[in-house]
Amino acid sequence: MSSSLSMAAAAVCIALFGGWSAAGAADGADARQRARDLGIVIGGYAPGSFNAITDVPGVKVGHQTLISGEGALKAGQGPVRTGVTVIIPRDDVWHKKVAAGSFVLNGTGEMTGLAWVAESGFLEYPIALTNTLNVPRVANGVMSWMIKQYPAIGIEDDTLTPVVAECDDGRLNDIQGRHVSEQDVIAALDGATSGPVKEGTVGAGTGMVSYGFKGGIGTASRTVPAKEGGYTIGVLVNANHGRRPELVVGGAPVGKLYEAPRAVAEALSPGQSEGSIIIVIATDAPLDGRQLTRLAKRASLGLARTGSTARHGSGDFILAFSTANIIPHYPKEPTYTLTHLADTHLNPMITATVEATEEAILNALTMATTVVGRDDHRVEAINLDRLKALASGSRP
């Protein structure tokens, strides 16, 4: 079977079954549960309807998952365990920009376009997540999609510098193959929806490893009470970070207590990347770029609560945006009005960000499925029964 045909077959399988994992998977997607469904409740604020970044009105998420081949690595050909995940802040974000800010906790990695976000204080196109070597092709896909939506870009209109964030999935994937195509990116953008978000071994999270377990995409949200503004915070992560002994779940040292299988030695072999995490925060609170940068910094605390120490070789990039205001593309008048939340009322949003970040990371772990990747490297999904017992303070 050719590479293109095998990818097509994999795509059909994913479409039909919603979470197929690679050869020899021990846990089906239908057997997985989110942290809250396991009785692991993080923080005090309530989640939104979907407990996802899409609880922020207008935000959409799309995935393209690429799984094909098995056995020995043939560089440039496979096996393939990768994908792309996109976040669209709102419809027509090019003309109706959103305020944005960012923070780099540790910079062993890349999130393109942050220089313009820092300079302008806004975001004007979708965000894409993928693997490290696929960044240029994914950026091309975003640009092609944007040019199709706005044909004047680069002619009568401005140009763009896409925001593309990466994590290294080379432990499971033929990363040299750069298998995510422009068409995959366009398909993810065209297929992006609001509502529930697929998590775990999906999209950009397909080949990710976190805390020595299968990682990937996770999301969560928080709503603050009406007396504190009634705003929503949503977080989406691509978790590819941490070592097993570090994992903390709800304050319990789960990683130290969990019996490590032999496969973990493979997942953390010398010479491999120490991992990374990408965190994207959305809110409908009326915050400016400076305040959103402050929220992005606080997401680091949610990350730390799961045990991360942001190691030397980790790339930890955080981007936050607000949909509350519209920043016009080319305003006709020299001034325009924005609603602005006072800094003295920011504390509930800070707490909500920390809580949602922590839970999103845990959801990435609990929803991920076991994957066997290139060279038969196998990364196990965390055992949910064992996790529940350890998080509750008992031993299975």
N, C-alpha and C positions, 0 to 999 in steps of 0.2 A: 504493500500500500504506500502511495506517495505521501510526503509530508503534508501537502495541502489536503489530500483526501482524509488522512488520519485526523488532522485538525478539524475538518468539517464534521467527521463522525463524532469526535469528542464534543464539538459544539452542540450537535443534535442531542447527544446523551445528556449534556448539562441542561439544555432547554427542557428536556422531557422529565428529568429527575431532580433538577434544581440544586444539586450539590454533590455530584459524582466525584469521588476522589480516586486517585490513581491506583494502579494495580495493587491488590492485597490490602485495601483499606479495611481496618477493623471496625470502624464506627461509621455508620451511614448518617447522612445529614439529618434524617428524620429522628435519629436517636439523640441528637444533641439538644441541649437546653441553654438558655441564657442564664447568667449568674443569678438574677433576681428570681427566676423560676426554680432555681436550686435552693432558695432560701437565703442566699447571700445578698443582703440588703446593705447598700453603701450610702452613708450620709442620712440627712434628715429631710431634704427637699424631695417632693414627689416627681416622678418622671412624667413626660408628656404622653400623649395617646399611643405613640409607637415606640417610646423610649429610644428615639433615634434623632439624628441630626435633621431629618425631614419633619420633625415637629415644629421647626421654625418655618412659618408659612413661606412658600415660594421656592424653598430649597429642594433640589432634585439630585438623586444619585443614580449612576449607571455603572454597570460592570461588563467587561468581556473577559471570559475565562478561557485559557488555552491549555488543554491537557492532551498530550499524545505521546506515543512511544513508551518504551520501557527498556531496562537493561543498561548496557554499557554506554557511556557518553561518547557520542560522535559530534565533536565540536562543530557548531554551526548547523547541525541537523536535529539533535534531540538527545534524550527525551525532553519534552517541553512541559513545564509546570510553572506557568506565569500568567500574566494578564494585565489589564488596566482598569482602574476605577476612576470615575469622574464625579465631580461635584459642581453643579450649576447653582450659583447663589440666587438667581432669579431670572425670569424671562427678560430678554433684551438687556442684559447687564452691560452691554457695550454702550448703550445710550443712557441707561439708568444705573450708574455705577454705585457700588456699595462701599462704605467706609471699611478700611482694613488696616491691620497691623500685624507684626510678626515678631518672633523671638527665636534665636538659635541657641539652644542650650549647649550643644556640642556639635561642632561643624565638620565632622568626618563624613561628608555626604554632600547632597545638593538639593536645593529647592530653587529652581530658576525663577527669575522675575522679581525677587524680593527687593532688589535695589529700587525698582520703580514703585513698589508698594510703600517702601520706607520714605521715598521722596514725595510721593503724591498723597499718601494717606488713603488711597482707595484701590479697589480691585475692579477690573472691567472685562474679565473673561472667566471661563470655567477653570477649575483646578483639576489637574490630572495626577494620578499616582501610578507608578510602575516600577520596573526594576532598573538597576543602575545603568546598564549599558543600553537600555532602550530609550533613554531620555530624549535624544535628538529625534528619533522617529515619532515618538509620542508628541513632541512639540510640533513636528510637521503636521501631524494629524489634527491637533487643536487649531493650528493656523489654517489648514485647509477647510475645516468646519467653519471657522469664523469668517473666512473669505466668502464661503458659500452663503452664509447668513448676511454678510455685509460686503457686497462686491466692490464698494468704493475704497476698502482698506488698501493703503499703500498707493492709491491713485489720487482721488480727491480727499480722502480721509487719512487719518493717522495710521501708523503701523502698530504692531503689538509685540509684546515680549511675554510669551505664555508662562504660566506658573505650573511647572512640572516637578514633582517631588519623587525621590527614588529611595528604594531599599534594595539591598543585595539579596537576590534569591538563588545565588549560584550553588548553594548546598544541595538543592533539589532540582534545579533547572539548568538547561543548556543556555547559560546566560550569554555566551558569545554569539548565539544564533540570532539575538535581537528579534524574536519571533512576533512581537506585538507590532502590527502594521498600522499604517495610517487609516486603513479601512476599519480596523478593530477599534481605534479611537473614535472614529466617526460613528460607528455602530453604538458604542457605549454612550456617546453624547446624544444621539438620536433616540436611544432607548431609555434615557434617564427619566426617572419617575419620582413622585412624592410617595408618601406612605411607608410601609415596612421596608427595611433595607436588608438584603442578604448579607450574611456575615461569615467570617471564618475563611475557609478555603475557597475563595471566590475573587475574581478580578485581580487587582494588584496583590492581594493577599495569598494567592494560590501557592506560591513557593516559600512563604515566610515561616520562620522559626522564632519562637519567643519563649524565653525562660526554659529552653531545652525541650519544649513541647511544640507541637504544630501551632503556629500563630496565624496572623492575617488580619482581616478587616473586622473591626468592632465598632459599635456605636452606642450612644446613650444620650439621654436628655434630662433636663431638670426644668421645672416651672417654679417660679417664686410666687408667693401669695400676692393677692391683689393689693394688700396694704404696703407691699414692698415693690410694687410696680406691675406685677402680673406678667413679667417677661419670661421668655423661654431661652434656655441655653442648650444647644445641641453640639455634640462632639462626635467626630469620626476619626478612627485611628487605623494606621497600617502597622501592626505590631511585629517587629522583627528584632527584638532587643532582649537583653538580659541573659543571665545564666541561672540554671535551675535552683541552686541553693539560695539565690536571692529572692525568689518569689514569695510575696506576702499577699494573702487574701483576707480582707477584712480584719487585718491585724494579726492573723495567724501565720506562723512561719511555715507555710505549706511546702515550699521548695526544699527546706532542710529535712522535713519529715517524710516527704514523698520518696518511695523506693525507686531509685533511678535505674532504668533499664540500660542494657549495654549500648543500645542505639544512640544514647545521648553523647557518648564519646565521639561517635561519627559526626553528630550534628554540630559539635563544638571543636572540631579537629584543628590542630595548629595550622596557621597560615590562612585560615578563613577569617572573614570579617567578623568583628565582635557584634555586629548587628546595628539596627537603627530603628527609630520610630518616627512616623509622621503623624502629627496631630492637627486636625482642622476643626476650628470652633466657629459655630454660627450662632447668631442671636438676633432677636427682634428688639432688643433694648437700644435706645438711641445713643450710641457711643461713637466717638470720633476715633481716628487712627491712633492717637496717643493712648486713649483708654483701652482700645483693643490690644495694643501692645502690652499693656499692663495685664490684661486677661491672659494673653498668650504666655507671659512669664508664669502666671499662677498655675497653668496647666502642668508645669514641671512638678508642682507639689502633688498633683494627682498621680503623675507618673512615678514619683518617688514612693508614694504610698503602696505601690505594687512591688516595690523592692529595687527599682532601678537606681544605679549610681552614676549613670551617664558616663560610661567608661571612655577611655582615651580614643578607642576605635569606633565609637558609636556616633551615628549621625542623628541628632534629635532636633527636628525642625517643627515649628509650631506657627500656624497661620490662623488669624481670627478675623471675621468680618461681621458687619451688622447690616441688616436689611431695612432698618427703621427709616432711614432717610434715602432720598434719591439725589445723587450727585450728577448733575446734568453733563452730557457729553460736550456740547459747545453752547453754553448758556448765552442767550441773546442779551440779557441784562448783565451789568458788571457785578451785581450782587445777587445772592439767592439765600433763602432761609433754611436753616437746619434746626431740628429739635435736638437738645443736648441734655443728657442726664448728668446731674451734678455729681462730682466725685464723692461727695459726702453720702451719696445714696448707692455707691458702687459695691459695697460689701456683700449684699446678697448675690450679686452676679459673680463675684470672686469665689464665694463658697460653692455656688452651683457649678462653676467651671471645674473646680477641683473634684467635686463628686462625680460629675459626668465623665471626666477624663479617666478616673480610676475605674469606673464601671465599664466604660467602653473597652478598656484594655482587658478586663476580665471576660467580657463577652467575646472578644476575639479568641481567647483561649478556650472557652467552653463551647463555642460554636464551631471551631475548627475540627476537621476530620483528619484521621491518620493518612499520611501520604508516603508512597514509595516513589522516589525520584530517580535521578540519573545515577548510574552505577549501583542501583538497588539500595541507595541510601534511604532509610526508612525513619521518618519522624512521627512519633506517636502523638495522637491527641491526648490531652489530659483525661484521666479516668474520672468520670463525674461522680461516681459513688465514693471513690477514695477522696476526691476533692471535698465533697460534702462532709465526710467524716472528719477530715483534718481541719476544715474551716470551722467546724462546730466544736473542736477541741477534743474529739475522740479519735481513736485509731481503728481503721477498718479491720 
